[in-house]
Amino acid sequence: MLDLERIESYMSRVSMSERTTFRPAGSRLKTGVDLGTAYIVLVVVDEENNPVACEKQAADVLRDGVVVDYAGAQRIVRDLKKRLEERLGTELANCAIAMPAGTESSARTHQYVVEGAGFEVTNILDEPSAANSIYRIDNGVVVDIGGGTTGLAVIKEGAVVDIYDEPTGGIHLTLVLAGNYHIPVAEAEAIKMDYSRHREILPVISPVIEKMATIVTRHIDREEAETIYLCGGTCCLSGIEGIFEKVVRIPVVRPRDPFLVTPAGIAVNCKI
């Protein structure tokens, strides 16, 4: 069973750490580096996994979990690392990274990007499993929808038993909006991220969300999966959980700040 109150409290602190530094007393720090299709995010936690600081930057350096602009990705990670170190007044040495399920063959490239920015990578995991480090569910399905992919981890008795990933994500919603409104992709992306327009755009992008939900349905046993737990930047879209629930026909949970669940989970899994 998910302790949603615990999750909301924790994610609120992670979100706040983007603006405020929670200074640990004498604790070694762990960093999670999330190389995403739309954003690169760094989250820092202390040895007890309390949120310390967070920085993020919009990026267009990956496609479906694969690095397509190596130098650009490395530059952004280096800049975010420097900003965090200036805020914290200390060097960040160790980090963990995570891959969309099914893209493990690209892990070495991700590692080279991050190590070239000055980190030592001490752990590599898949993104849905990282998210479950925050959720800590025993039975259910974690669905991580990023900018390029829909990934899921099937969890039974606290262990990940299956992971899947398919290339449908937030960029596909943006392209549908751009076509529907006859506007540039950048403008469509801005509309998608404007919470005040989510009710307006939801009918336009619902077919793509239904496709994402169908991806999940193909890979789960609805008789065994108790609940779907959403995370990832695309899940910030108001109303996405309702569409998912209609398609998968089991309860769907979306936390208040799904964008930072996976980066925080990556940080928790950093080894020092």
N, C-alpha and C positions, 0 to 999 in steps of 0.2 A: 504494500500500500504506500502511495506517495504522500509524504508530509508536505503538502503544498504551502503551508504557512512557513515552514523552514526554508523551502526553495525561494519563495517570494522575498523573505528577509535577506537571504544570502545574495540573491541576484540584485537586490536593491543596493547592497553594500558594494558589489562589484561595479555596478553602474556608477555609483557615487565616486568610486575610486578613480574615475576618469577626470574628475574635477578636484578631488581632494585626496591627498596622500595619507593613508593610515600608517603611521610610522611604527614599525615593530621595534621592540627593545632587545637588541642583541641577537635577533633571529636571522638565520641564513634564509636567503630568498630563492624562490623557485619561479620560473617564467614559463608561460605557455605561449607559443607562437602559432597563430592560426593564419595560414596562407589561403585566403579565400578568393573566389572569383570576383567579388565586388569590393571586398575590404580585406586589409591585413590588420590583424588585431594582436596586441601583446597584453597579457594579463600577468600580474605579479602577485604571488601569495607568499605567506610566511611558512615556516616549518609545520605549523598546525593548520595550514590551508586557509587561514584567514585572508581575505582580500586586502591588498596593500596599494596597488596602483594599476591603472589601465590606460592604454593609448591605442588609437586606431586611425587608419587613413584609407580613404577610398583608393582603389587600385584596379587596373585593367591589365594585369600581368599573368593571369592564369585563365585557362579554358578547361572547364569540366575537371578541375583538380590537377591539371597538368600545367607546369610553368612554361609560358611562351615568351616571356621577357625576363630572362635570367638577371641581367644587369639592373633592370627596373625593380624587380622583386627584392634583390639584395640591397639596393639603395634605400628602399622604403623601410625594410627591417632594420637597417643600420641607423636610420634617422629616428625611428621609434625607440630603439634601444637607447640612443643618446638622450632623447627627451626624458625617458624614464630614469636614467641614471642621474641626470641633472636634478630631477625632482627628488630622488631618493638620497642623493649624495653618496652613492656607492656604486661599484661595478656590478653588473648582472652577468654572471658567468655561465650558469647552466640553464638549459631549457628543454622542454619536450615539444614535439611536433605531432600532428595527426594528419591522416590521409582520408579522403572520402573512400568509403568501402569500394573495393574493386580497382583502386588505382595504386595499389601497393608497389607496383613496378616503377612508379615515379618517385618513390620515397627517397632514393639516393639523391635525386636532383633537389628536392626540398631540403634535404640535409645539407647539401653543398651551399645552397642559398643562405641558410641560416648560419652555418659555420663561417662562411665568408663575411658575414656581418659581425662576427666576433663572439658568437656563442659556442658552447660545447653542447651538442645534442646528446642527452642522456637517456631519452626514451622516445620511441615512435609507436603510435597506436592508431586505431581507426577512429574517425570522428564520432560515430554513434556511441561507441564504448566510452569515449572521453565524456560525452554528454551524460552518460549514466553514472559517471563518478559524482556528478552533482545531483541527479535524480535519486540514485540509490534505490531503484525499484527491484523487486524480486521476480515479478512476472508481468510481462507486457512487451510493448514495442516502442523503442525510441526512434523517432523519425526526424532526421536532420535535413532541412531543406535550405540549401545555400543559394548562391547566385547561379550556379551551373548544374547542380545535381540534386537528386532526391535520394538520400541514403537512409537505411534503416538497420536497426539491430534488434533481433528477436531475443528476448531475455527470459530464461526459465530458471527458477530457484536461484536468482542472483547472478547467473552466469550467462554470458553472451554465447548463444548456440548457433546463430546464423547472422551473417551480414550481407546486405545487398546494396547496390547503387546503380541508378540509371540517370542519364543526362537530360533531366528536365528540372529547371530551377527558376530563380527570379528573373534571369535575363529573358526567358521565354515569355513571362508575363509582360515585361517591358516592351518586347517586340510586338506583342498583340496590341498593347495600348498605342504604340506608335502608329501601327497600321490603322487602327480604328479611328484615331483622332487626326491622322494625316499630319503628324508632327515628327521632329527629329527624335532619335532614340534618347538623347540626353534629356530632352524636355519630358519625354514619357517616363524616364527614370525618376525625375523630380516629382512628377505627379504621383507615381507609385509610392514614394516615400512621404507624401503629404497626408498625414492622418486625417485631416479634415475632408479629404476627397475619397477616402476608402469606400464609403457607402456608395458613392457615385460609380466608381470603377469596378466594384465587385461583380456586377452582372456581366461586364465585358470580359473579365479574365476568369470567370468561373469555370469555363470548359478546360482551361489549362490546370486549374487547381483540382478539378475532378480527375484529370489524367494522372496527376501526382498521387491522388488518393487511390486510384486504380492500380498504380505501381505497387503501392503498399499492400493492397488487397491480394494481389497475385502471389505475394511472398509470405503471407501469414495464414495461420489456421484460426479463424474467428471463434472456434469453439474453445481454443486454448488461450488466445491472447485476451487478457482482461481489459486492457486499456492502451490507447495510443498516446504517447507523450511527444509533443512537438517541440522543436527547437530550430535554430538557424535564422538568418536574417529575413528570409522570405516569410517566416511565420510571424513576423511583426505585423503582417497585414490583418487588419481588423476583420473578423468574420471567417477567417480561413478554417478555424476549427469546426464551425457549423457545417461547412461544405464537406469537410473530411468525414464528419460523423454521419452525414446522410449517405455517403458512398460506402464506408467501411462497416457501418451499422454496429459499432461498438463505441463506448465512451472515448472522447478525445479531450486531452488536457493541453492547454497552451498557457505557459506562465506569463507573467506581466512583461518580462524582458527576455524573450527567447534568443535574441541576437548574441548574448554573451554567455549562454550556457556552455557551449562547446569550448570556446577559448578558456573559460574558467576551469573546465574539466581537464583540458590539456595541461594547464599549469599545475593542477593538483597532482598530476601523474609525473611531473618532473622529478628526477632522482638527483639527490645531492649527497 
